[in-house]
Amino acid sequence: MKQFVIALSLASAAAFAQEASPASPPLPPAVTLQIAPRIGITGEAPIALPDVIQAVLANNRDIEVSHLAQRKAVLNLKAARGYFDPVIGGSAHTMRQVTPVSSSLGGATNGALTQKELYADPQISGNSPWLGTTYKLDFASTRSNSSNTYNTLNPTYTTSATANFTQPLWSGLFFDQNRERLKVARKNIAQSDEQFRQRVIETTTQAIHAYWELDYALRNLDVQIEAVRLAEQQDASNRRQVEQGTQAPIDVIQTQTQMSTYQQNVFNAQQQVTKAENSLKALMLPNRGDPLWSVALKTASSPTESSPIPTLEEAMQQALADRPDLKAGAIGVQVSGLDARLAHEQAKPQVNLTAQLGVQGLSGRSVPQSSDLFGSLFAPLVTRINDLSTLAGLAPISLSSGSSSSGVPSFFVGGYDQSLGNLRDGRFPIVKVGVQMSWPIGNRTARAQAAVADANKKQTIAQQQQLEMTVESDVRNGLQQLINADLVLSASHRAAILAQQQYDSEQRQFKAGTSTVYLVLQRQNELISAKLREIRAAADRGEAEADFDRATANTLRRQNIDIVAVSKKL
């Protein structure tokens, strides 16, 4: 059949050549390929895949945002620990108070009682990270000066040291809001680390895809330009043979039509290069002012040796053990468990043991008594009794002890240091132990919140199970895609070699006069298509490997990415 078509074509060409006359229309002019200049491009720079990945990880905003989330998680842990930091505080004041007194028993002078006070009370309080204990330690000191004429100590120094403790016995004993906050903060750090790893993996995969798309676009442009060159060579050959009268002008029209189609493909391929290059630059470059925006990137891709493809069981085992999203999800389940535990803890009745332990101290300057309160009250009565006693020959009585001393214990007499000594000796202790209870009737709010927390926990568990199903699907699809990509690449490479051989054979037959322009152009189309399928298969193989590495969390190992180094550079 082919021989019949060739013979028929040759016969038609000979007949057309015999019938051709000087009045035949001229041949269409040969049109050479003119590629438009790249907009804004003034130079060229080779770039390899490791360089692309390094630049993307250094300048990608999503990576930076994820890294900031890591830092926030660390700061949140520090803040959670701060809930257990002791709080130092206290109060102090000075006071002068003048009180009007109308009674002679008030010890006032000229109807006024003046009191001056200097008070200081430093305190330390806080929450214990163990058993929910709260504490408050304070040390109070007061210096009082009064114009009361009946005071036996003036000024007086009072001191006290008190320790107050509140210990939950039921709700909040083993778990409370502060301890939940601390545990969640620790979980959030681990979760943010996994999320950062996930972001690095996804961004690296995106960079690999963009690199291989640019590599394909560049090689596609080369193949399309090669197609135009082949068509130009065929066109030149056809024109010579038309001039020699061995071919019909229609053969030139066929090659010109082919050239126009190929030229359109070149222009489209150049546009594809621009889009792929700008997409990669948008990932790599830090800002609009980077000089690489004005440089054409040339990929330095080379065929890489295919690493052994793991079995499905090996791939699933690695994915389940290493995928950051699975680890982050598992941590989320643990966090929801902590929330549920806290909600159930808060639904319990509140029963607290309270204790107060303290000692007091007192001292002051001894004041001689110029008047006797009881003497002034009963002086007329005592005088009458003494008069009668004298008449009876009895000794008179006296309300005065005969001493100007106040009669206070000696350990009270002294300054501020004496009060501290009394405090240290524990002469005046305070011990108070009690129980506080709070038991809401019905407790519907807390019980409903606990039920909500349980539902949230079940929801996160279901989401984690769904994520595991997604991982199963990702690994299976990725493994199948990688295996098929290898097979497609091998088959397309073999097809490109055979297409080249077919084209070369057709060219030899054409030169020998046993083929036609139509068949040569057809073989040329097949050759170009085969080469395009081969370079597409090569790009698909690189992207399939990146997708499989992402599915199995092997991206960091494959690309030799140090996650700690990436974090430090941000």
C-alpha positions as CSV (number, residue, x, y, z in Angstrom):
1,M,0.0,0.0,0.0
2,K,2.8,2.4,0.9
3,Q,4.6,1.6,-2.4
4,F,1.3,2.4,-4.2
5,V,1.0,5.7,-2.5
6,I,4.6,6.6,-3.2
7,A,4.2,5.6,-6.9
8,L,1.0,7.6,-7.2
9,S,2.6,10.7,-5.5
10,L,5.7,10.4,-7.8
11,A,3.5,10.1,-10.9
12,S,1.4,13.1,-9.8
13,A,4.5,15.2,-9.2
14,A,6.0,14.3,-12.6
15,A,2.7,15.1,-14.3
16,F,2.5,18.4,-12.5
17,A,6.1,19.2,-13.5
18,Q,5.3,18.4,-17.1
19,E,2.2,20.7,-17.1
20,A,4.0,23.5,-15.2
21,S,4.4,26.6,-17.2
22,P,6.1,30.0,-16.7
23,A,2.6,31.3,-15.9
24,S,2.4,29.2,-12.7
25,P,2.2,31.2,-9.5
26,P,5.6,31.8,-7.8
27,L,6.7,29.8,-4.8
28,P,5.8,31.3,-1.4
29,P,8.8,33.1,0.1
30,A,10.9,31.3,2.7
31,V,10.1,32.6,6.2
32,T,12.9,32.3,8.7
33,L,12.2,31.9,12.4
34,Q,12.3,35.1,14.4
35,I,12.0,34.7,18.1
36,A,10.8,37.7,20.1
37,P,13.1,39.0,22.8
38,R,12.3,38.1,26.4
39,I,10.7,41.0,28.2
40,G,13.0,42.4,30.9
41,I,15.7,39.7,30.4
42,T,19.2,40.8,29.9
43,G,21.3,37.9,31.0
44,E,21.4,34.2,31.6
45,A,22.4,32.1,34.7
46,P,22.5,28.3,35.2
47,I,20.7,27.0,38.2
48,A,20.6,23.5,39.7
49,L,17.8,22.0,41.8
50,P,19.7,22.1,45.1
51,D,20.3,25.9,44.6
52,V,16.6,26.3,43.9
53,I,15.5,24.5,47.1
54,Q,18.0,26.4,49.2
55,A,16.8,29.8,47.8
56,V,13.1,28.8,48.3
57,L,13.6,27.7,51.9
58,A,15.5,30.9,52.7
59,N,13.0,33.3,51.1
60,N,9.6,31.7,51.2
61,R,7.1,33.6,53.3
62,D,5.1,30.6,54.2
63,I,8.2,29.1,55.7
64,E,8.9,32.3,57.6
65,V,5.3,32.4,58.9
66,S,5.6,28.7,60.1
67,H,8.9,29.5,61.8
68,L,7.3,32.4,63.6
69,A,4.6,30.0,64.8
70,Q,7.4,27.9,66.3
71,R,8.8,30.9,68.2
72,K,5.3,31.8,69.4
73,A,4.8,28.3,70.8
74,V,8.1,28.5,72.7
75,L,7.0,31.9,74.1
76,N,3.6,30.5,75.1
77,L,5.4,27.7,77.0
78,K,7.4,30.3,78.8
79,A,4.2,32.2,79.6
80,A,2.5,29.0,80.9
81,R,5.4,28.4,83.2
82,G,5.1,31.9,84.4
83,Y,1.8,31.1,86.1
84,F,3.8,29.3,88.7
85,D,6.2,32.2,89.3
86,P,6.0,33.6,92.9
87,V,4.5,37.1,93.1
88,I,6.1,39.6,95.4
89,G,4.0,42.4,96.5
90,G,2.6,44.0,99.6
91,S,1.2,47.2,101.0
92,A,2.5,50.1,103.1
93,H,1.0,53.3,104.5
94,T,1.5,56.0,107.0
95,M,-1.4,57.5,109.0
96,R,-2.1,60.3,111.4
97,Q,-5.5,60.3,113.0
98,V,-6.9,62.8,115.5
99,T,-10.1,61.5,117.2
100,P,-12.4,63.7,119.4
101,V,-13.0,62.2,122.8
102,S,-15.7,63.5,125.1
103,S,-15.1,61.0,128.0
104,S,-12.4,61.3,130.6
105,L,-12.0,57.6,130.3
106,G,-10.6,57.9,126.7
107,G,-7.2,59.0,127.9
108,A,-7.4,62.1,125.7
109,T,-5.7,65.4,126.2
110,N,-7.8,68.5,125.7
111,G,-10.6,66.3,124.2
112,A,-8.5,64.9,121.4
113,L,-6.7,61.6,120.9
114,T,-3.9,61.6,118.3
115,Q,-2.6,58.4,116.8
116,K,0.2,58.0,114.3
117,E,0.9,54.7,112.5
118,L,3.5,53.4,110.1
119,Y,2.6,50.1,108.5
120,A,4.4,47.8,106.0
121,D,3.2,44.3,104.8
122,P,5.5,42.6,102.2
123,Q,4.0,39.4,100.7
124,I,4.9,36.5,98.6
125,S,2.1,34.5,96.9
126,G,1.7,32.0,94.1
127,N,0.6,28.6,92.8
128,S,2.4,25.4,93.3
129,P,2.8,23.2,90.2
130,W,2.1,20.2,92.4
131,L,-1.4,19.2,93.7
132,G,-2.9,22.6,92.9
133,T,-1.7,24.2,96.2
134,T,-1.9,28.0,96.5
135,Y,0.1,29.9,99.1
136,K,0.5,33.4,100.6
137,L,3.3,34.4,102.9
138,D,3.2,37.8,104.5
139,F,5.1,39.7,107.1
140,A,3.4,42.7,108.7
141,S,5.0,45.4,110.8
142,T,3.4,48.4,112.5
143,R,4.7,51.2,114.5
144,S,2.0,53.0,116.5
145,N,2.3,56.2,118.5
146,S,-0.7,57.4,120.6
147,S,-1.4,60.3,122.8
148,N,-3.6,58.1,125.1
149,T,-2.4,58.9,128.6
150,Y,-3.4,55.4,129.8
151,N,-1.1,53.5,127.4
152,T,1.6,51.6,129.2
153,L,3.7,51.1,125.9
154,N,4.2,54.0,123.6
155,P,5.2,53.8,120.8
156,T,4.3,50.1,120.2
157,Y,5.8,47.8,117.6
158,T,3.6,44.9,116.4
159,T,4.8,42.2,114.0
160,S,3.2,39.2,112.5
161,A,4.3,36.4,110.1
162,T,1.5,34.4,108.5
163,A,1.4,31.6,106.0
164,N,-1.9,30.8,104.3
165,F,-2.4,27.6,102.3
166,T,-5.3,26.4,100.2
167,Q,-5.2,22.8,99.1
168,P,-7.9,21.3,96.8
169,L,-9.1,17.9,98.0
170,W,-11.3,17.0,95.0
171,S,-11.6,19.3,92.0
172,G,-8.2,20.6,91.0
173,L,-6.2,18.2,93.1
174,F,-4.3,16.4,90.3
175,F,-5.2,18.6,87.4
176,D,-6.2,22.2,87.0
177,Q,-6.3,25.0,84.5
178,N,-2.7,26.1,85.1
179,R,-1.3,22.6,84.7
180,E,-3.4,22.0,81.7
181,R,-2.1,25.2,80.1
182,L,1.5,24.1,80.8
183,K,0.9,20.7,79.3
184,V,-0.8,22.1,76.2
185,A,2.0,24.6,75.7
186,R,4.5,21.8,75.6
187,K,2.3,19.9,73.2
188,N,2.0,23.0,71.0
189,I,5.8,23.3,70.7
190,A,6.0,19.7,69.4
191,Q,3.0,20.3,67.2
192,S,4.5,23.5,65.7
193,D,7.8,21.7,65.1
194,E,5.9,19.1,63.1
195,Q,3.9,21.7,61.2
196,F,7.2,23.5,60.4
197,R,8.6,20.3,59.0
198,Q,5.4,19.8,57.0
199,R,5.6,23.3,55.6
200,V,9.3,22.7,54.6
201,I,8.4,19.5,52.9
202,E,5.4,21.0,51.0
203,T,7.4,24.1,50.0
204,T,10.3,21.9,48.8
205,T,7.9,19.7,46.8
206,Q,6.5,22.9,45.3
207,A,9.9,24.1,44.4
208,I,10.8,20.8,42.8
209,H,7.6,20.9,40.7
210,A,8.4,24.4,39.6
211,Y,12.0,23.5,38.7
212,W,10.9,20.5,36.6
213,E,8.2,22.6,34.9
214,L,10.8,25.2,33.9
215,D,13.2,22.4,32.8
216,Y,10.4,21.0,30.6
217,A,9.5,24.4,29.2
218,L,13.1,25.1,28.2
219,R,13.6,21.7,26.6
220,N,10.2,22.0,24.9
221,L,11.3,25.3,23.4
222,D,14.5,23.6,22.2
223,V,12.6,20.8,20.6
224,Q,10.2,23.2,18.9
225,I,13.1,25.2,17.6
226,E,14.7,22.0,16.3
227,A,11.4,21.2,14.6
228,V,11.5,24.5,12.8
229,R,15.1,23.9,11.7
230,L,14.2,20.5,10.4
231,A,11.3,22.0,8.5
232,E,13.6,24.7,7.1
233,Q,16.1,22.2,5.9
234,Q,13.3,20.2,4.2
235,D,11.9,23.4,2.7
236,A,15.3,24.3,1.2
237,S,15.6,20.8,-0.2
238,N,12.1,21.0,-1.7
239,R,12.8,24.4,-3.3
240,R,16.0,23.1,-5.0
241,Q,14.1,20.1,-6.4
242,V,11.3,22.3,-7.6
243,E,13.8,24.5,-9.4
244,Q,15.3,21.3,-10.9
245,G,11.8,20.2,-12.0
246,T,11.8,17.0,-9.9
247,Q,9.1,18.2,-7.5
248,A,5.9,20.0,-7.6
249,P,5.5,23.5,-6.0
250,I,2.8,21.9,-3.7
251,D,5.6,20.2,-1.8
252,V,7.0,23.6,-0.9
253,I,3.6,24.7,0.3
254,Q,3.4,21.6,2.5
255,T,6.7,22.4,4.2
256,Q,5.8,26.0,4.6
257,T,2.5,25.0,6.2
258,Q,4.5,22.7,8.6
259,M,7.0,25.5,9.3
260,S,4.2,27.9,10.2
261,T,2.7,25.4,12.6
262,Y,6.1,24.8,14.2
263,Q,6.8,28.5,14.5
264,Q,3.5,28.9,16.4
265,N,4.6,26.1,18.7
266,V,7.9,28.0,19.3
267,F,6.1,31.2,20.2
268,N,3.8,29.3,22.6
269,A,6.7,27.4,24.0
270,Q,8.6,30.7,24.7
271,Q,5.5,32.0,26.6
272,Q,5.4,28.8,28.6
273,V,9.1,29.3,29.5
274,T,8.4,32.8,30.7
275,K,5.5,31.7,32.9
276,A,7.4,28.7,34.3
277,E,10.5,30.9,35.0
278,N,8.5,33.6,36.7
279,S,6.7,31.0,38.8
280,L,10.0,29.7,40.0
281,K,11.4,33.1,40.6
282,A,8.4,34.1,42.7
283,L,9.2,31.1,45.0
284,M,13.0,31.7,45.1
285,L,13.5,35.5,45.3
286,P,13.1,37.6,48.4
287,N,11.6,40.7,46.8
288,R,10.9,42.5,43.5
289,G,14.2,44.2,43.5
290,D,16.3,41.0,43.2
291,P,18.6,41.1,40.1
292,L,17.7,37.6,39.2
293,W,14.3,38.9,37.9
294,S,16.2,40.2,34.9
295,V,18.1,37.0,34.3
296,A,17.0,34.0,32.3
297,L,17.3,30.8,34.3
298,K,18.8,27.7,32.7
299,T,18.2,24.5,34.4
300,A,21.1,22.2,34.9
301,S,19.1,19.0,35.0
302,S,20.7,15.7,34.2
303,P,19.4,12.2,34.2
304,T,19.6,10.9,37.8
305,E,19.9,7.3,38.8
306,S,16.7,6.0,40.0
307,S,16.8,4.9,43.6
308,P,15.3,1.5,44.5
309,I,11.5,1.9,44.8
310,P,10.3,0.5,48.1
311,T,7.4,-1.9,48.5
312,L,4.0,-0.7,49.6
313,E,4.5,-2.1,53.1
314,E,7.8,-0.3,53.4
315,A,6.4,3.0,52.1
316,M,3.4,2.8,54.4
317,Q,5.6,2.0,57.4
318,Q,7.8,5.0,56.7
319,A,4.8,7.3,56.1
320,L,3.0,6.3,59.3
321,A,6.2,6.8,61.3
322,D,7.6,10.0,59.8
323,R,4.8,12.1,58.3
324,P,4.6,15.4,60.2
325,D,0.9,15.9,59.6
326,L,0.2,12.6,61.2
327,K,2.4,13.5,64.2
328,A,0.8,16.9,64.5
329,G,-2.6,15.3,64.3
330,A,-1.7,12.8,67.0
331,I,-0.6,15.7,69.2
332,G,-3.9,17.4,68.5
333,V,-5.7,14.4,69.8
334,Q,-3.6,14.5,73.0
335,V,-4.4,18.2,73.4
336,S,-8.1,17.5,73.1
337,G,-7.7,14.8,75.7
338,L,-6.2,17.4,78.1
339,D,-9.1,19.7,77.4
340,A,-11.6,17.0,78.2
341,R,-9.7,16.0,81.4
342,L,-9.8,19.7,82.6
343,A,-13.5,20.0,81.8
344,H,-14.3,16.8,83.8
345,E,-12.1,18.1,86.6
346,Q,-13.9,21.4,86.7
347,A,-17.3,19.6,86.9
348,K,-16.3,18.1,90.2
349,P,-17.4,19.7,93.5
350,Q,-14.9,22.1,94.9
351,V,-13.6,21.0,98.3
352,N,-10.5,22.9,99.7
353,L,-8.5,22.5,102.8
354,T,-7.4,25.8,104.2
355,A,-4.7,26.4,106.8
356,Q,-3.3,29.5,108.4
357,L,-0.1,29.4,110.5
358,G,1.4,32.4,112.0
359,V,3.1,34.1,115.0
360,Q,2.8,37.6,116.4
361,G,5.2,39.9,118.2
362,L,4.8,43.0,120.3
363,S,7.0,45.5,122.0
364,G,7.2,49.2,122.9
365,R,8.6,51.8,125.1
366,S,7.4,51.7,128.7
367,V,5.5,54.9,129.7
368,P,5.4,55.9,133.5
369,Q,1.8,56.5,134.5
370,S,1.2,60.0,135.9
371,S,-2.4,59.2,136.7
372,D,-4.3,56.1,137.8
373,L,-7.5,55.4,136.0
374,F,-9.0,53.5,138.8
375,G,-7.6,55.9,141.4
376,S,-9.3,58.8,139.7
377,L,-12.6,56.9,139.5
378,F,-12.7,55.7,143.1
379,A,-10.7,58.5,144.8
380,P,-13.7,60.0,146.7
381,L,-14.7,56.5,147.9
382,V,-11.2,55.6,149.0
383,T,-10.8,58.9,150.8
384,R,-14.1,58.3,152.8
385,I,-12.9,54.8,153.7
386,N,-9.6,56.0,154.8
387,D,-11.2,58.6,157.0
388,L,-13.4,56.0,158.7
389,S,-10.4,53.7,159.0
390,T,-8.4,56.4,160.8
391,L,-11.3,56.9,163.3
392,A,-11.3,53.1,163.8
393,G,-7.6,53.0,164.2
394,L,-7.0,51.0,161.0
395,A,-4.3,51.6,158.4
396,P,-5.4,53.5,155.4
397,I,-5.6,51.8,152.0
398,S,-4.1,53.0,148.7
399,L,-5.0,52.2,145.0
400,S,-1.5,53.1,143.9
401,S,1.1,50.4,143.8
402,G,3.7,52.9,144.8
403,S,5.6,52.5,141.7
404,S,5.6,54.5,138.5
405,S,6.2,51.4,136.4
406,S,3.5,50.3,134.0
407,G,3.7,46.7,135.3
408,V,3.9,45.1,131.7
409,P,6.0,42.0,131.2
410,S,9.7,42.7,130.6
411,F,9.7,40.9,127.2
412,F,7.4,43.6,125.9
413,V,9.7,46.4,126.7
414,G,12.0,47.4,123.9
415,G,12.2,48.6,120.4
416,Y,11.4,47.0,117.0
417,D,14.1,44.3,117.5
418,Q,12.4,43.2,120.7
419,S,9.1,42.7,118.8
420,L,11.1,40.6,116.2
421,G,12.5,38.6,119.1
422,N,9.1,37.9,120.4
423,L,8.0,36.9,116.9
424,R,11.0,34.5,116.6
425,D,10.4,32.9,119.9
426,G,6.8,32.1,118.9
427,R,5.2,33.3,122.1
428,F,1.9,34.1,120.4
429,P,1.1,31.5,117.7
430,I,-1.9,31.4,115.3
431,V,-3.2,28.1,114.0
432,K,-6.3,27.9,111.9
433,V,-7.5,24.9,109.8
434,G,-10.7,24.8,107.9
435,V,-12.6,23.4,104.9
436,Q,-14.3,25.3,102.1
437,M,-16.9,23.6,99.9
438,S,-18.7,24.6,96.7
439,W,-21.2,22.2,95.1
440,P,-23.4,23.7,92.4
441,I,-26.9,22.2,92.4
442,G,-27.4,20.5,89.0
443,N,-24.0,21.8,87.7
444,R,-25.4,21.9,84.2
445,T,-22.9,24.3,82.8
446,A,-19.8,22.4,83.8
447,R,-21.3,19.0,82.9
448,A,-22.3,20.4,79.4
449,Q,-18.8,21.7,78.9
450,A,-17.4,18.4,79.8
451,A,-19.7,16.7,77.2
452,V,-18.6,19.2,74.6
453,A,-14.9,18.5,75.4
454,D,-15.6,14.8,75.0
455,A,-17.2,15.5,71.6
456,N,-14.3,17.6,70.6
457,K,-11.9,14.7,71.5
458,K,-13.9,12.2,69.5
459,Q,-13.9,14.7,66.6
460,T,-10.1,15.0,66.6
461,I,-9.8,11.2,66.8
462,A,-12.1,10.9,63.8
463,Q,-10.1,13.5,61.9
464,Q,-6.9,11.7,62.7
465,Q,-8.4,8.4,61.4
466,Q,-9.5,10.3,58.2
467,L,-6.0,11.6,57.9
468,E,-4.6,8.1,58.1
469,M,-6.9,7.1,55.3
470,T,-5.6,10.1,53.3
471,V,-2.0,9.0,53.9
472,E,-2.9,5.5,52.8
473,S,-4.3,6.9,49.6
474,D,-1.4,9.3,49.1
475,V,1.2,6.6,49.4
476,R,-0.6,4.2,47.1
477,N,-1.1,6.8,44.5
478,G,2.4,8.2,44.8
479,L,4.0,4.7,44.5
480,Q,1.9,3.8,41.5
481,Q,2.7,7.2,39.9
482,L,6.4,6.7,40.5
483,I,6.4,3.2,39.1
484,N,4.4,4.3,36.0
485,A,6.6,7.4,35.6
486,D,9.7,5.2,35.4
487,L,8.0,2.9,32.8
488,V,6.7,5.9,30.8
489,L,10.1,7.5,30.8
490,S,11.8,4.3,29.6
491,A,9.1,3.7,26.9
492,S,9.2,7.4,25.7
493,H,13.0,7.3,25.5
494,R,12.8,4.1,23.4
495,A,10.1,5.7,21.3
496,A,12.2,8.8,20.7
497,I,15.1,6.7,19.5
498,L,12.9,4.7,17.1
499,A,11.2,7.8,15.8
500,Q,14.6,9.3,15.0
501,Q,15.5,6.1,13.2
502,Q,12.2,6.2,11.2
503,Y,12.8,9.8,10.3
504,D,16.3,9.2,9.2
505,S,15.1,6.2,7.1
506,E,12.4,8.3,5.5
507,Q,14.9,11.0,4.7
508,R,17.2,8.5,3.0
509,Q,14.2,7.1,1.0
510,F,13.2,10.6,0.0
511,K,16.6,11.4,-1.2
512,A,16.6,8.1,-3.2
513,G,13.3,9.1,-4.7
514,T,11.2,6.4,-3.1
515,S,9.4,8.5,-0.6
516,T,7.4,11.8,-0.6
517,V,7.4,15.1,1.2
518,Y,4.2,14.1,2.9
519,L,5.7,11.0,4.5
520,V,8.9,12.9,5.5
521,L,6.8,15.6,7.2
522,Q,4.7,12.9,8.9
523,R,7.8,11.2,10.2
524,Q,9.1,14.6,11.3
525,N,5.9,15.2,13.2
526,E,6.2,11.8,14.8
527,L,9.8,12.5,15.8
528,I,9.0,15.9,17.4
529,S,6.0,14.4,19.3
530,A,8.2,11.5,20.5
531,K,10.8,13.9,21.8
532,L,8.2,16.1,23.5
533,R,6.7,13.0,25.2
534,E,10.2,12.0,26.3
535,I,11.0,15.4,28.0
536,R,7.5,15.5,29.5
537,A,8.1,12.0,30.9
538,A,11.4,13.2,32.4
539,A,9.7,16.1,34.1
540,D,6.9,13.9,35.3
541,R,9.4,11.4,36.7
542,G,11.1,14.2,38.7
543,E,7.7,15.4,40.0
544,A,6.5,11.9,40.7
545,E,9.5,11.3,42.9
546,A,8.9,14.6,44.7
547,D,5.3,13.6,45.3
548,F,6.2,10.2,46.5
549,D,8.8,11.6,48.9
550,R,6.2,14.0,50.2
551,A,3.8,11.2,50.7
552,T,6.3,9.1,52.7
553,A,8.0,12.1,54.4
554,N,11.3,11.3,52.7
555,T,11.8,14.8,51.2
556,L,14.2,16.0,53.8
557,R,16.5,13.0,53.5
558,R,16.3,12.9,49.7
559,Q,17.3,16.6,49.4
560,N,19.7,16.6,52.3
561,I,17.8,19.3,54.2
562,D,18.8,20.1,57.7
563,I,15.6,21.3,59.4
564,V,17.5,22.8,62.3
565,A,19.8,24.8,59.9
566,V,16.7,26.0,58.0
567,S,15.1,27.2,61.2
568,K,18.3,29.1,62.3
569,K,18.6,30.9,59.0
570,L,15.1,32.4,59.3
